[in-house]
Amino acid sequence: MFKKILVALDNSTHRSAVFKKALDLASATGAELMLCHVLSAYEEGSPGIPIRSYQAYYPVLEDSTWRLYQKRWEEFEAQGIAQLRQELETARSAGVTAEFTQVAGEPAATICSVANSWQADLIMVGSHGRRGISELLLGSVSNYVMHHAECSVLVVHGTADTTNTPTPAAASATV
């Protein structure tokens, strides 16, 4: 059975459903949890990508804009750590051995890399239910992870609408 489960958590409304399913599975199997949040400029709540332009014309404005961006990014990081700590305490209160990591990068590849280095035997990841053009433009982290992970993957599905209301359906794929 599964001994080490990496749980990929983002800032979507689907996060709590993914965490709960991971906690339930870890409780049932006695597995350890690694709560993993990948900081991405494209994630909900992120300050976005800094645009450094017109530096030669407005160096003072550019410097203050950059400092403001850095401050917002640090707040974004701190919010991520706070959420992970809260989930860590929830897991420990449920009697599950858990730890967390937060790293910056491209979410799909980073999830696979962290799972591989931690030697996870299962990755749990949420799916936003994107289809068609939105999947093409925004990508699918769960699809990438399913096709590139070196361990089994369990995808917790959300709805295809824009509210991302969690549903109890889940599907798994072994890679």
ChimeraX attribute file (.defattr): number of C-alpha atoms within 10 A of each C-alpha:
attribute: neighborCount
match mode: 1-to-1
recipient: residues
	/A:1	8
	/A:2	14
	/A:3	14
	/A:4	22
	/A:5	28
	/A:6	28
	/A:7	27
	/A:8	27
	/A:9	25
	/A:10	21
	/A:11	17
	/A:12	15
	/A:13	15
	/A:14	22
	/A:15	20
	/A:16	16
	/A:17	19
	/A:18	26
	/A:19	21
	/A:20	14
	/A:21	16
	/A:22	26
	/A:23	25
	/A:24	14
	/A:25	16
	/A:26	23
	/A:27	17
	/A:28	10
	/A:29	14
	/A:30	16
	/A:31	21
	/A:32	21
	/A:33	27
	/A:34	23
	/A:35	23
	/A:36	21
	/A:37	24
	/A:38	24
	/A:39	21
	/A:40	19
	/A:41	16
	/A:42	13
	/A:43	14
	/A:44	12
	/A:45	15
	/A:46	16
	/A:47	19
	/A:48	14
	/A:49	11
	/A:50	12
	/A:51	10
	/A:52	10
	/A:53	10
	/A:54	10
	/A:55	11
	/A:56	8
	/A:57	9
	/A:58	10
	/A:59	12
	/A:60	11
	/A:61	12
	/A:62	17
	/A:63	13
	/A:64	11
	/A:65	15
	/A:66	15
	/A:67	12
	/A:68	13
	/A:69	17
	/A:70	14
	/A:71	13
	/A:72	16
	/A:73	20
	/A:74	13
	/A:75	14
	/A:76	17
	/A:77	18
	/A:78	12
	/A:79	14
	/A:80	21
	/A:81	16
	/A:82	12
	/A:83	13
	/A:84	20
	/A:85	16
	/A:86	11
	/A:87	20
	/A:88	20
	/A:89	14
	/A:90	15
	/A:91	24
	/A:92	15
	/A:93	10
	/A:94	13
	/A:95	13
	/A:96	21
	/A:97	17
	/A:98	21
	/A:99	18
	/A:100	16
	/A:101	14
	/A:102	16
	/A:103	16
	/A:104	12
	/A:105	13
	/A:106	14
	/A:107	24
	/A:108	21
	/A:109	16
	/A:110	19
	/A:111	27
	/A:112	23
	/A:113	15
	/A:114	19
	/A:115	24
	/A:116	16
	/A:117	8
	/A:118	13
	/A:119	15
	/A:120	23
	/A:121	19
	/A:122	24
	/A:123	28
	/A:124	22
	/A:125	27
	/A:126	25
	/A:127	21
	/A:128	24
	/A:129	17
	/A:130	19
	/A:131	13
	/A:132	7
	/A:133	9
	/A:134	11
	/A:135	13
	/A:136	10
	/A:137	9
	/A:138	11
	/A:139	14
	/A:140	18
	/A:141	19
	/A:142	25
	/A:143	14
	/A:144	15
	/A:145	25
	/A:146	22
	/A:147	13
	/A:148	16
	/A:149	22
	/A:150	19
	/A:151	19
	/A:152	18
	/A:153	25
	/A:154	22
	/A:155	20
	/A:156	26
	/A:157	23
	/A:158	24
	/A:159	16
	/A:160	13
	/A:161	11
	/A:162	9
	/A:163	12
	/A:164	18
	/A:165	15
	/A:166	19
	/A:167	12
	/A:168	10
	/A:169	10
	/A:170	14
	/A:171	9
	/A:172	14
	/A:173	11
	/A:174	12
	/A:175	12
